[in-house]
Amino acid sequence: MTDTPEALALPTALAEVAQVGFEWEWDEETDESRGCDFELYDHFEEPDRTAWWFRLWTGNQEVDGGDFRFFGTTGSGDYTGFWLVRPDAAITDQPVVYIGSEGEYGVIARDLGDLLWLFAAGLGPAEAFADPDSPTEPNAAFQTIAERHAPGRRRTPKQIVTAAQAEFPHFTGLIDAMCR
C-alpha cells in the first residue's frame, strides 16, 4: 500500500461514522463511563507510523504491521483496523481486529459491515472485544449508516464477535508468533 492520499482514504461507511463521531464521558459520581472511547482517524494510519508502534508493541524489530490497516484508536492507545488476510478481497471485506495497549488482541468483526452493526448497537471496538454482551445504548445515527451499507446483516454484538473469532481462530497464534 502506498501512502498517497487516495490509498489512505477511509471507506465511505467509515468516513460517515467519523463524521458522526463517538461520544464518551466519565461519570465521577458512579465511577463509570458512558459511550465509547474510540476515535476514527481521518484516513488510514500511514504505514511508517504503523511499523513504528507495531514494533514497539510486539517487541520485534523484524515486523512492520504491513498486514494491517489501522483506522482508529482509544485514549489509552488501543488500535483497531483491518487485517488483510483474505487474498484479493476489498479492504471492506477484511476482518477487523482490536489490539489493546495492555497486550490484549483479537478479531472483533468479520468485515466492515459487521463492525458497523457493532457501532449501531452502541459498542466501540474495545467494548466489543472485552464484553460483547455488555448493556449498551444503541446509536441511531450509526444504525442508519449500518442499514445503508450493510442492510439485512443486523445481529447481536455477541453473535458478530463470536462469528469473527470462529472464522479466524489462528489470529492469536499469528500475533503470539510475532511477539518477543
C-alpha positions in Angstrom: 0.0 0.0 0.0 1.4 3.4 -0.9 0.7 6.3 1.3 -0.9 8.6 -1.2 -4.0 10.4 0.0 -6.2 8.2 -2.2 -4.6 5.0 -0.9 -5.1 6.2 2.7 -8.7 7.3 2.3 -11.2 5.6 4.6 -14.0 3.6 3.0 -17.2 5.7 2.6 -19.0 4.0 5.5 -16.1 4.6 8.0 -15.9 8.2 6.8 -19.6 8.6 7.6 -19.1 7.1 11.1 -16.2 9.5 11.6 -18.4 12.5 10.7 -20.9 11.4 13.4 -18.2 10.6 15.9 -18.3 8.8 19.2 -19.3 10.3 22.5 -17.6 9.3 25.7 -17.6 10.7 29.2 -16.6 9.6 32.6 -19.2 9.9 35.4 -17.3 10.6 38.6 -20.4 10.0 40.8 -20.9 6.5 39.6 -17.3 5.8 38.6 -18.4 4.6 35.2 -18.0 5.6 31.6 -20.8 6.3 29.1 -20.4 5.9 25.4 -17.4 4.6 23.6 -13.8 5.7 24.0 -12.9 5.5 20.3 -11.8 7.9 17.7 -11.7 7.2 14.0 -8.8 8.7 12.1 -9.4 11.0 9.1 -7.6 8.4 7.0 -5.8 5.1 7.4 -2.7 5.3 9.5 0.4 5.8 7.5 2.5 2.5 7.1 5.6 4.1 8.7 3.6 5.1 11.8 2.1 1.6 12.0 5.6 0.0 11.7 6.9 2.2 14.5 4.3 1.3 17.1 3.8 -2.3 16.0 7.5 -3.0 16.5 7.3 -1.4 20.0 4.1 -3.3 20.8 5.4 -6.7 19.7 9.0 -6.1 20.9 10.0 -7.4 17.4 12.0 -5.2 15.1 11.5 -7.6 12.2 7.8 -7.0 11.9 6.1 -3.9 10.4 2.4 -4.4 10.8 2.1 -4.4 7.0 -0.8 -6.9 7.1 -2.9 -4.3 8.8 -4.6 -1.0 8.0 -5.4 0.8 11.2 -8.2 3.4 11.2 -8.8 4.3 14.9 -7.7 4.4 18.4 -8.8 4.9 22.0 -7.4 7.4 24.6 -5.4 4.6 26.2 -3.7 3.7 22.9 -5.7 0.7 21.7 -5.8 0.3 17.9 -8.4 -1.0 15.5 -8.0 -1.8 11.9 -8.4 -4.3 9.0 -6.4 -7.4 8.9 -5.5 -8.0 5.3 -5.8 -11.8 5.3 -8.3 -12.5 2.5 -6.4 -12.6 -0.8 -7.8 -10.3 -3.4 -10.7 -9.1 -1.2 -11.6 -5.5 -0.9 -10.5 -3.8 2.3 -14.1 -3.6 3.5 -14.3 -7.4 3.2 -11.3 -8.0 5.5 -11.7 -8.9 9.2 -11.5 -6.1 11.8 -9.0 -6.6 14.7 -8.5 -4.9 18.0 -5.1 -4.5 19.5 -5.1 -3.3 23.1 -2.5 -1.2 24.8 -2.1 -3.8 27.6 -1.3 -6.7 25.2 -4.8 -7.9 24.6 -5.9 -8.6 21.0 -8.5 -10.4 18.9 -10.7 -10.3 15.8 -14.0 -8.5 16.6 -15.8 -8.4 13.2 -15.7 -10.5 10.0 -15.8 -7.3 7.9 -16.8 -3.7 7.8 -20.5 -4.5 7.7 -20.3 -6.4 11.0 -18.3 -3.5 12.5 -21.0 -1.1 11.5 -23.6 -3.2 13.4 -21.3 -3.2 16.5 -21.2 0.6 16.3 -25.0 0.7 15.8 -25.5 -1.5 18.9 -23.6 1.1 20.9 -20.2 -0.7 21.2 -16.8 0.5 20.3 -14.0 -1.9 19.4 -12.7 -2.1 23.0 -16.2 -2.8 24.4 -16.9 -5.4 21.7 -13.6 -7.2 22.5 -14.0 -7.1 26.3 -17.7 -7.8 26.7 -19.9 -8.0 23.6 -22.8 -8.9 25.9 -22.5 -5.6 27.9 -25.6 -3.5 28.1 -25.4 -0.6 25.7 -27.4 2.2 24.3 -28.0 1.8 20.6 -26.8 4.6 18.4 -29.5 5.8 15.9 -27.0 7.6 13.6 -24.8 4.6 13.4 -27.9 2.3 12.8 -28.7 4.5 9.8 -25.2 4.1 8.4 -25.3 0.3 9.1 -28.6 -0.1 7.4 -27.4 1.8 4.4 -24.0 0.0 4.0 -24.8 -3.5 5.4 -28.6 -4.0 5.1 -30.1 -7.2 6.5 -27.0 -8.0 8.5 -28.1 -6.9 12.0 -27.1 -9.4 14.7 -26.3 -9.2 18.3 -22.8 -8.0 19.2 -22.1 -11.4 20.7 -23.1 -13.1 17.5 -20.9 -10.8 15.5 -17.8 -11.2 17.7 -18.3 -15.0 18.1 -18.6 -15.5 14.3 -15.5 -13.4 13.6 -13.4 -15.3 16.2 -14.7 -18.7 14.9 -13.7 -17.8 11.4 -10.2 -16.6 12.3 -9.1 -18.7 15.2 -5.5 -18.5 14.1 -5.2 -14.8 14.6 -4.0 -15.1 18.2 -1.3 -17.6 17.2 -0.1 -15.3 14.4 0.2 -12.4 16.9 1.8 -14.6 19.5 4.5 -15.7 17.0 5.3 -12.0 16.3 5.8 -11.0 19.9 9.1 -11.3 21.6 
